[in-house]
Amino acid sequence: MTPRFTKAISLAARAHEGQNRKGTPIPYITHPVAVAGLVAQFGGDEDQQIAALLHDVLEDGGPQYAAEIEGEFGTRVLSIVEGCTDGVPDATGQKPPWDERKQAYLAHLACATADILLVSGCDKLSNARAILDDLVAIGPAVFDRFTAKKEGTLWYYAELSKIFTAANAPMAKQLAMTVGQIHGLDEKSV
């Protein structure tokens, strides 16, 4: 690790302090660290790994972090983080409705840069693997923790998989396999 990577872990930990993974006691910081590991596994450089560590900082911590990200890590890292953000809370802490955000994000990904596709795809792979693990452990109740519940979550991950596959993103096969396993387990649990 370089000092930049260490600073990025520190910033991510500060921005996500006190947050847990949705519906679990797992500290949220484990997710961006896992995404950075996937980005490295799929050939990402240091800026891409740093962006992976920070990919949810604007979305979950707020837009005030943008200047700090750019100042500490540069325009490229900030651009990737912004490209992985599907909604920033407004002054009241609210984001646009789920359907609106996800439709816009899917459209955005269809023409996103390779940098954004790598980090976003690794983020979605990490999330899909967590859903699959929880589906095996607790069953279909896992979908109750999501705004879109089962139908919307399954739809969204299927659409994401199509986009990353069409873009020939490096993690596309792993994501497609994981999404397929989620659908297969869900069908068995009906």
N, C-alpha and C positions, 0 to 999 in steps of 0.2 A: 504494500500500500504506500501511496505517496501522501504527503501532507494535505494535498487537495482532497483526496479520497477521505481521509480522516476528518477534515473539516466538514465534508458533505454528510458523513455519518452523524456528526455532532449536530448539524443544522436539522437533519431529518428527525433525530431523536428529540430535539427541542420542539419542533413543529408538531410532532405526534405525541408529545408527552401526555400521559393519562388516557390515551386512546387505545381501544382494544379492537381486534378483528371483529367484524359484525357478528353478533350473537355468540361470542366466545370470550373466555378470559385471556386469550392470547394477546400479548402486547402488540400493538399495531406495527411497531418498528421492525418486527420480524419479516413483514411483507416486503417493504422496500429493500431490505438486505437480501432477501431471496431473489427479488427481481434483478438486482445488480449482479448476483451470482449467475442467473440465467443469461443476462446480457453478456457477461464474460464468457460463459460456456458457448454462446453462439457467435463469438468473435468480436464483440463490441470493444471499442477502445475506451480509454479512461474517461473522456467526456461523456460517452454514452453510459458508462457504468455510474458516473456521478449523477447524470440525469435520472437514471433508474432509482438511485437512492432518494432523489428529490421529486419523483414523478407525481406524488400526491400532496406535496407541500402547499401548493396554491389552492388546490381543491379542498383540502381538509384543514389547512392552517390559515388560509386567507391570502388575498392579493398583496398584502403588505410585504410578503416575502420576495416578491419579484425583484425589487431593487437589490436586495441582499444576494440573491442567487446570481444576478448578472454581475454585481460587483466582485463577488468572491470567485465565480466560476466561468464567467464570460457569456457572451451573447449566444453562442452555439448551445450551451447547456440550457440557458433560459428558454431558447426557442424549442428545444426538445421537450422540456417540462411543460411549456404552454401547449405544445402539440399533443401532449398526453392528458391534458386537462379537459374534462367534459363539462365543467361548470364550476364557477367560482362563486362563493357565497356573496350576497349583496350586503349592504350595511346592517341589515337585520339578521344576517346569518342564513338567509334562505337562498336556495338555488331554483332555477326554472324546473318545471315538472319533469319527472323521469322520462316519459315518452319523448318529449321535445328534446331533451339533452341527448338521449341515446340515438335518435334519428339523425340529429345534427353531427354527432360524433362519428357515426358510421359513414355519413357522406364525406366528412373531413378525412377519414382514414382512406377512403377510396382514391384520394389524390395526395396523400401525405408523403413526406420525404422518407428516404430509407432510414435515416436516424430515428424519426418518430415511429416508423413501423417496427423497428427492432425493439425499442423500449416498450412501446405499447403492447406489442405482441408478447413480449416476455411477461409484462404485467398481467395480461389476460390469461396466459398459460399458468402463471402462479395462482391466479384466482380460480381458474377452472380445476386445477389440481386440488385446491382446498375444498371446493364444492364436491368433487368426486370423493375425497377422503371422508367428508362429513356425510355424504349420501350413503356411503358404505357403513359408517359408524352409527348414524342415527336415523337414516331413512329419509323419506320425502319431507319430513318436518324441517329439513335444512332450508327448504324454499320459503318457509314462513318468515325468515329473517330478512328477506329481500323485498324491497318496495314493489317490484314487479311480480312477486310470488313465483310460482313454478312456471306458468305458461310464458310470461315475459322474460324470465331469466333464461329458459331454454331457447326461446326465439333469439334473444340477443347474442348468446354465445354461438349459436349456429350461424348467425349473420357475420359475426366477427371472424369465425373460422373461414367462411367463404372469402372474405376480403383478404385475409392474410395468405390464403392459398392462392388466390388470383394474383397477388403481388409477389408470389414466390418468396415470401419472407422466410428467414432461416428456421424459425420455430413452428412454421405452419403445419408440418406433419405431426409434430407432438401435440399441438393444439387440437388439430382435427381428431386425432386418436382419443384425446382426453374428452373432448366434447361428445364424440361417439360413445365412449364408455358411460358418460353421464346419461345420455339419452337411453342407452341400453339398460342401465340399472333402473332408471325411472320407469321404463316400460314394464320391467319385471315387477316393480312395486305397485303397479296399478291394481 
